Amino acid sequence: MGYVVGAAVLVVLVGVPAIVLWRVMRGRRELGTSPAERATFETLHTASLAGPPLRAGLTADGAERASRHLRALLGAAAVAITDGERLLVYDGAGDHHADQAFEHAVPTMQDGRTQVLTIDCHLLECPIRHAVVVPLTTDDRVVGALAAYGQNASAGLVRAAQEVAGWVDSQLELAQLDRSRTLLMEAEVRALRAQISPHFIYNSLTTIASFVRTDPERARELLLEFADFTRYSFRRHGEFTTLAEELRSIDRYLILERARFGDQLQVTLRIAPEVLPVAVPFLCLQPLVENAVRHGLESRNGVGRITIIAEDDAGAECRISVEDDGLGMDPDRLRRILAGDSAVTGASTGGVGLANVDERLRQVYGDEYGLVVETAPGAGTKVNIRLPKYHPGVSAR
């Protein structure tokens, strides 16, 4: 247990500026007295408050919310944050210098070097006499500047400003990674929507049209199911949904497919009520069911069966499986599909769906939560998913 606690502390310290580490070491030299310990934890707490606003990137709102915490970390009378085009925030004393803050930052943003400035001020009571301006960078490119203002520009303040700026850089890089991840997931969902559109829409509308004269009420009901299904599949907000919503969309899909296949398509669902509120990535199950219908049943004669199971697993996780008794697949081909081999997935929209879902699950939950597929030629296919019921950053709201 002691080793675990030590590791957790190390992780926290890596993510905070060197000024924090200096205060921690100073606390040790003071033999862990109560005031020193309080100072250490207050500094760590201040750093933790400054981080989240910056995770949205270098924006005026994020800079404004983080500025007072950065000022507290530096012990400066005022701080200013700029991007490449404007002053984002000036926080602290001497706000009559705010108009000059962007001008102070321009040389640093041009050459990427720290500069120490002497500030002329006619107000005797003004605490702003010097400024330390340091660059903010992402991907080795200067994107803005952080300036610390005060009475003096000591070597300690210069060092502290550089370390705090380096910490801000790390938050901005994390923001960039978050944006890249979001864009990637959005692109992958668009790929799934493209997969849905031509094949399924054509067959559904053809099926609905066949009922217009013989059973108008049935045609109307199917058309409403089709509208609800497409509305859900093409919605434009939220990376996550609940398992209940995903299963509801799958039920609409299967109603439309049963109208097409009749008694040839048999579906069994076994869903535990306690897993229905679990948040899952949007469109993570629907492609698996479509794949089961398209590649498991369309190419075979006779009755095809699909079984969908969602159940609680040891309290912290849930297990979901989609199984068909169709034609199955060569395991080597399946491995190539899940590895993203374009020569295989490019020829099969079902392959795109499997690879897409597997990749998104691994991105969200980690590599241990990818798809596990049981299949062989002539033996059908069973796709297994294991998901945590609760995971940081995963919410259907």
C-alpha positions as CSV (number, residue, x, y, z in Angstrom):
1,M,0.0,0.0,0.0
2,G,2.9,2.4,0.8
3,Y,4.3,2.0,-2.8
4,V,0.9,2.9,-4.3
5,V,0.7,6.1,-2.3
6,G,4.2,7.1,-3.2
7,A,3.5,6.6,-6.9
8,A,0.3,8.7,-6.7
9,V,2.3,11.6,-5.1
10,L,4.9,11.5,-7.8
11,V,2.3,11.7,-10.5
12,V,0.9,14.9,-8.9
13,L,4.3,16.5,-8.6
14,V,5.3,15.9,-12.2
15,G,2.3,18.0,-13.3
16,V,3.1,21.2,-11.3
17,P,5.7,23.9,-11.8
18,A,9.2,23.8,-10.4
19,I,8.2,26.7,-8.0
20,V,5.9,24.1,-6.4
21,L,8.7,21.6,-6.1
22,W,10.9,24.3,-4.5
23,R,8.3,25.0,-1.9
24,V,8.0,21.2,-1.2
25,M,11.7,21.0,-0.7
26,R,11.7,24.1,1.5
27,G,9.0,22.4,3.6
28,R,11.3,19.4,4.0
29,R,14.2,21.6,5.1
30,E,11.8,23.1,7.7
31,L,11.3,19.6,9.1
32,G,7.7,19.4,7.9
33,T,6.3,22.1,10.3
34,S,2.6,22.7,10.0
35,P,2.9,26.1,8.2
36,A,5.2,24.6,5.6
37,E,2.9,21.7,5.0
38,R,0.0,24.1,4.6
39,A,1.9,26.2,2.1
40,T,2.8,23.1,0.1
41,F,-0.8,21.9,-0.1
42,E,-2.1,25.4,-0.8
43,T,0.4,25.7,-3.8
44,L,-0.6,22.2,-5.1
45,H,-4.3,23.2,-4.8
46,T,-3.7,26.5,-6.6
47,A,-2.0,24.7,-9.5
48,S,-4.9,22.2,-9.7
49,L,-7.4,25.1,-10.0
50,A,-5.4,26.8,-12.7
51,G,-5.2,23.7,-14.9
52,P,-8.8,22.9,-16.0
53,P,-9.6,26.4,-17.5
54,L,-6.5,26.0,-19.7
55,R,-7.6,22.6,-21.0
56,A,-9.9,24.4,-23.4
57,G,-6.8,26.0,-25.1
58,L,-5.5,29.5,-25.1
59,T,-8.8,31.4,-24.9
60,A,-9.9,34.6,-23.3
61,D,-12.3,32.8,-21.0
62,G,-9.8,30.2,-20.0
63,A,-7.0,32.8,-19.5
64,E,-9.3,34.9,-17.3
65,R,-10.3,32.0,-15.1
66,A,-6.7,30.8,-14.7
67,S,-5.0,34.1,-14.3
68,R,-5.6,34.7,-10.6
69,H,-4.4,31.2,-9.8
70,L,-1.2,31.8,-11.9
71,R,-0.7,35.1,-10.1
72,A,-0.9,33.4,-6.8
73,L,1.6,30.7,-7.9
74,L,4.1,33.4,-9.0
75,G,3.4,35.8,-6.0
76,A,3.2,38.6,-8.6
77,A,1.4,41.9,-8.3
78,A,-0.2,41.2,-11.7
79,V,-0.1,38.8,-14.6
80,A,-1.0,39.2,-18.2
81,I,-1.6,36.5,-20.8
82,T,-1.7,37.1,-24.6
83,D,-2.1,35.0,-27.6
84,G,-0.5,35.9,-30.9
85,E,-3.0,38.6,-31.7
86,R,-4.4,40.2,-28.6
87,L,-4.3,40.6,-24.8
88,L,-6.5,37.9,-23.3
89,V,-6.4,39.0,-19.7
90,Y,-4.6,41.4,-17.3
91,D,-5.2,40.4,-13.7
92,G,-4.0,42.2,-10.6
93,A,-2.8,45.6,-9.5
94,G,-1.9,48.5,-11.8
95,D,-4.6,47.8,-14.4
96,H,-3.8,51.1,-16.1
97,H,-0.8,49.2,-17.5
98,A,-3.2,46.7,-19.3
99,D,-3.2,48.8,-22.5
100,Q,0.6,48.3,-22.7
101,A,0.6,44.5,-21.9
102,F,0.3,43.3,-25.5
103,E,3.1,45.6,-26.6
104,H,5.3,44.3,-23.8
105,A,4.7,40.7,-25.1
106,V,5.4,41.3,-28.8
107,P,9.2,41.0,-28.7
108,T,8.9,37.7,-26.8
109,M,6.4,36.3,-29.2
110,Q,8.6,37.3,-32.1
111,D,11.9,35.7,-30.9
112,G,10.7,33.2,-28.3
113,R,13.0,34.7,-25.6
114,T,12.3,35.7,-22.0
115,Q,12.7,39.4,-21.5
116,V,12.9,41.6,-18.3
117,L,11.3,45.0,-18.7
118,T,11.5,48.2,-16.6
119,I,8.0,49.8,-16.4
120,D,7.8,53.6,-16.2
121,C,4.9,54.7,-14.1
122,H,4.1,58.3,-12.8
123,L,2.0,56.9,-9.9
124,L,4.2,56.6,-6.8
125,E,1.9,54.1,-5.2
126,C,1.8,51.8,-8.2
127,P,3.5,48.4,-7.4
128,I,4.3,47.7,-11.1
129,R,7.9,48.6,-11.8
130,H,9.2,45.6,-13.6
131,A,7.8,42.8,-15.9
132,V,9.1,39.3,-16.7
133,V,7.7,38.2,-20.0
134,V,8.1,34.5,-21.1
135,P,6.8,32.7,-24.2
136,L,4.0,30.2,-24.3
137,T,4.6,27.4,-26.8
138,T,2.9,24.3,-28.3
139,D,4.6,22.0,-30.8
140,D,7.7,24.2,-30.5
141,R,5.7,27.2,-31.8
142,V,5.2,30.4,-29.8
143,V,1.4,30.9,-29.4
144,G,1.4,33.6,-26.8
145,A,3.1,35.0,-23.7
146,L,2.8,35.1,-19.9
147,A,4.0,38.3,-18.1
148,A,4.5,38.6,-14.4
149,Y,4.5,42.2,-13.0
150,G,5.9,43.5,-9.7
151,Q,8.2,45.8,-7.8
152,N,11.3,43.7,-8.6
153,A,12.5,41.3,-11.3
154,S,14.6,39.0,-9.3
155,A,16.3,35.9,-10.7
156,G,13.8,33.8,-8.6
157,L,10.8,35.5,-10.3
158,V,12.4,34.9,-13.8
159,R,12.9,31.3,-13.0
160,A,9.4,30.9,-11.5
161,A,7.8,32.6,-14.5
162,Q,9.6,30.3,-16.9
163,E,8.6,27.2,-15.0
164,V,5.0,28.3,-14.6
165,A,4.9,29.1,-18.4
166,G,6.3,25.6,-19.0
167,W,3.5,24.1,-17.0
168,V,0.9,26.2,-18.9
169,D,2.5,24.9,-22.1
170,S,1.8,21.3,-20.9
171,Q,-1.9,22.2,-20.3
172,L,-2.2,23.7,-23.8
173,E,-0.7,20.6,-25.3
174,L,-3.2,18.5,-23.4
175,A,-6.0,20.8,-24.8
176,Q,-4.6,20.2,-28.3
177,L,-4.7,16.4,-27.8
178,D,-8.2,16.6,-26.5
179,R,-9.3,18.5,-29.6
180,S,-7.5,16.0,-31.8
181,R,-9.2,13.1,-30.0
182,T,-12.6,14.8,-30.4
183,L,-12.1,15.5,-34.1
184,L,-11.0,11.9,-34.7
185,M,-14.0,10.5,-32.9
186,E,-16.3,12.8,-34.9
187,A,-14.7,11.6,-38.1
188,E,-15.1,8.0,-37.1
189,V,-18.8,8.5,-36.3
190,R,-19.2,10.2,-39.7
191,A,-17.7,7.1,-41.3
192,L,-20.3,5.0,-39.6
193,R,-23.1,7.2,-40.7
194,A,-21.8,6.9,-44.3
195,Q,-21.9,3.2,-43.8
196,I,-25.5,3.3,-42.7
197,S,-26.9,5.5,-45.5
198,P,-26.9,3.8,-48.9
199,H,-27.5,0.1,-48.2
200,F,-29.9,0.2,-45.2
201,I,-31.9,3.3,-46.3
202,Y,-32.6,1.9,-49.8
203,N,-33.8,-1.5,-48.5
204,S,-35.9,0.1,-45.7
205,L,-37.7,2.5,-48.1
206,T,-38.3,-0.3,-50.6
207,T,-39.8,-2.4,-47.8
208,I,-42.0,0.4,-46.6
209,A,-43.1,1.1,-50.2
210,S,-44.2,-2.6,-50.5
211,F,-46.7,-2.1,-47.6
212,V,-48.2,1.2,-48.9
213,R,-51.1,-0.4,-50.8
214,T,-51.5,-3.8,-49.0
215,D,-51.2,-2.5,-45.4
216,P,-51.1,1.4,-45.1
217,E,-51.1,1.4,-41.3
218,R,-48.1,-0.9,-41.2
219,A,-46.3,1.3,-43.8
220,R,-47.0,4.4,-41.6
221,E,-45.7,2.6,-38.5
222,L,-42.5,1.6,-40.3
223,L,-42.0,5.0,-41.7
224,L,-42.1,6.5,-38.2
225,E,-39.6,3.9,-37.0
226,F,-37.4,4.7,-39.9
227,A,-37.6,8.5,-39.1
228,D,-36.7,7.9,-35.4
229,F,-33.8,5.6,-36.4
230,T,-32.3,8.0,-38.8
231,R,-32.8,11.0,-36.4
232,Y,-30.8,9.1,-33.7
233,S,-28.1,7.9,-36.1
234,F,-27.5,11.3,-37.6
235,R,-27.7,13.4,-34.5
236,R,-25.0,16.0,-34.1
237,H,-24.3,16.3,-30.4
238,G,-22.7,14.1,-27.8
239,E,-19.9,11.6,-28.0
240,F,-21.7,9.3,-25.6
241,T,-25.2,8.0,-25.1
242,T,-26.8,5.5,-22.7
243,L,-27.0,1.8,-23.3
244,A,-30.8,2.2,-23.2
245,E,-30.8,4.8,-26.0
246,E,-28.4,2.6,-28.1
247,L,-30.6,-0.4,-27.6
248,R,-33.7,1.6,-28.5
249,S,-32.2,2.6,-31.8
250,I,-31.2,-1.0,-32.4
251,D,-34.8,-2.1,-31.8
252,R,-36.0,0.3,-34.4
253,Y,-33.4,-1.0,-36.8
254,L,-34.5,-4.6,-36.2
255,I,-38.2,-3.8,-36.6
256,L,-37.3,-2.5,-40.1
257,E,-35.2,-5.5,-40.9
258,R,-37.8,-7.9,-39.6
259,A,-40.4,-6.2,-41.9
260,R,-38.0,-7.0,-44.8
261,F,-37.0,-10.6,-43.8
262,G,-40.2,-11.7,-42.1
263,D,-39.9,-15.0,-40.1
264,Q,-36.4,-15.5,-41.5
265,L,-35.0,-13.2,-38.9
266,Q,-35.3,-14.3,-35.3
267,V,-34.0,-12.0,-32.6
268,T,-33.5,-12.7,-28.9
269,L,-32.7,-9.9,-26.4
270,R,-31.6,-10.5,-22.8
271,I,-31.0,-7.1,-21.1
272,A,-30.4,-6.6,-17.4
273,P,-32.2,-3.5,-16.2
274,E,-29.3,-2.3,-14.1
275,V,-27.0,-1.8,-17.1
276,L,-29.4,0.4,-19.1
277,P,-28.2,3.7,-17.6
278,V,-24.5,2.9,-18.4
279,A,-22.9,5.5,-20.7
280,V,-21.4,4.1,-23.9
281,P,-19.8,5.6,-27.0
282,F,-22.4,6.8,-29.5
283,L,-23.1,4.1,-32.3
284,C,-20.9,1.5,-30.6
285,L,-23.4,-1.4,-30.8
286,Q,-25.5,-0.5,-33.8
287,P,-22.8,-1.3,-36.3
288,L,-22.3,-4.7,-34.7
289,V,-25.9,-5.6,-35.1
290,E,-26.0,-4.3,-38.7
291,N,-22.9,-6.4,-39.4
292,A,-24.7,-9.5,-37.9
293,V,-27.7,-8.9,-40.2
294,R,-25.8,-8.0,-43.3
295,H,-23.0,-10.5,-43.3
296,G,-24.5,-13.1,-41.0
297,L,-27.9,-13.5,-42.5
298,E,-28.2,-11.9,-46.0
299,S,-25.9,-14.4,-47.6
300,R,-27.5,-17.6,-46.2
301,N,-30.7,-19.6,-46.7
302,G,-33.2,-20.3,-44.1
303,V,-33.8,-18.8,-40.7
304,G,-31.1,-16.6,-39.2
305,R,-30.9,-15.9,-35.5
306,I,-29.4,-12.9,-33.6
307,T,-28.9,-12.8,-29.9
308,I,-28.1,-9.6,-28.0
309,I,-27.1,-9.8,-24.3
310,A,-26.3,-7.0,-21.9
311,E,-25.6,-8.0,-18.3
312,D,-24.0,-6.8,-15.1
313,D,-20.5,-8.2,-14.4
314,A,-19.2,-8.1,-10.9
315,G,-20.7,-4.7,-10.2
316,A,-18.1,-2.4,-11.7
317,E,-18.5,-3.5,-15.4
318,C,-21.1,-4.7,-17.8
319,R,-20.7,-7.3,-20.6
320,I,-22.5,-7.0,-24.0
321,S,-22.5,-9.6,-26.8
322,V,-24.0,-9.6,-30.3
323,E,-24.1,-13.1,-31.7
324,D,-25.4,-14.5,-35.1
325,D,-25.5,-18.0,-36.5
326,G,-24.5,-16.9,-40.0
327,L,-21.6,-17.7,-42.3
328,G,-18.9,-16.6,-39.9
329,M,-15.5,-15.2,-41.0
330,D,-11.9,-16.4,-41.5
331,P,-10.0,-15.5,-38.2
332,D,-7.0,-14.2,-40.2
333,R,-9.3,-11.8,-42.2
334,L,-10.8,-10.7,-38.9
335,R,-7.4,-9.9,-37.4
336,R,-6.5,-7.8,-40.5
337,I,-9.8,-5.9,-40.2
338,L,-9.3,-5.0,-36.5
339,A,-5.7,-4.0,-37.3
340,G,-7.1,-1.5,-39.8
341,D,-5.8,-3.2,-43.0
342,S,-7.3,-0.9,-45.7
343,A,-7.1,-3.8,-48.3
344,V,-9.7,-5.7,-46.2
345,T,-11.8,-2.9,-44.6
346,G,-12.0,-1.0,-47.9
347,A,-13.9,-3.8,-49.5
348,S,-16.3,-4.3,-46.7
349,T,-18.4,-1.7,-44.9
350,G,-18.9,-4.3,-42.2
351,G,-15.2,-4.3,-41.7
352,V,-15.2,-0.5,-41.4
353,G,-17.8,-0.8,-38.7
354,L,-15.9,-3.5,-36.6
355,A,-12.6,-1.7,-36.9
356,N,-14.2,1.7,-36.1
357,V,-16.0,0.4,-32.9
358,D,-12.9,-1.4,-31.7
359,E,-10.7,1.7,-32.2
360,R,-13.1,4.0,-30.4
361,L,-13.5,1.6,-27.4
362,R,-9.7,1.5,-27.0
363,Q,-9.4,5.2,-27.3
364,V,-12.0,5.8,-24.6
365,Y,-11.4,3.0,-22.1
366,G,-7.9,1.6,-22.9
367,D,-6.6,-1.3,-24.9
368,E,-8.0,-3.9,-22.5
369,Y,-11.5,-2.9,-23.6
370,G,-11.4,-3.6,-27.3
371,L,-13.7,-6.0,-29.2
372,V,-13.3,-9.8,-28.6
373,V,-14.6,-11.7,-31.5
374,E,-15.3,-15.4,-31.7
375,T,-15.8,-16.6,-35.3
376,A,-14.9,-19.2,-37.9
377,P,-16.2,-20.0,-41.4
378,G,-19.6,-21.6,-41.1
379,A,-19.7,-21.2,-37.3
380,G,-21.4,-17.8,-37.0
381,T,-19.9,-14.8,-35.2
382,K,-20.1,-13.6,-31.6
383,V,-18.8,-10.1,-30.7
384,N,-18.1,-9.5,-27.0
385,I,-17.7,-6.1,-25.3
386,R,-16.7,-5.4,-21.7
387,L,-17.3,-1.9,-20.5
388,P,-16.7,-0.1,-17.1
389,K,-20.0,1.2,-15.7
390,Y,-18.2,4.4,-14.7
391,H,-15.2,6.0,-16.4
392,P,-13.6,9.5,-16.1
393,G,-14.8,11.7,-18.9
394,V,-17.6,9.4,-20.0
395,S,-21.1,10.7,-19.5
396,A,-24.2,10.6,-21.6
397,R,-25.2,14.2,-20.5
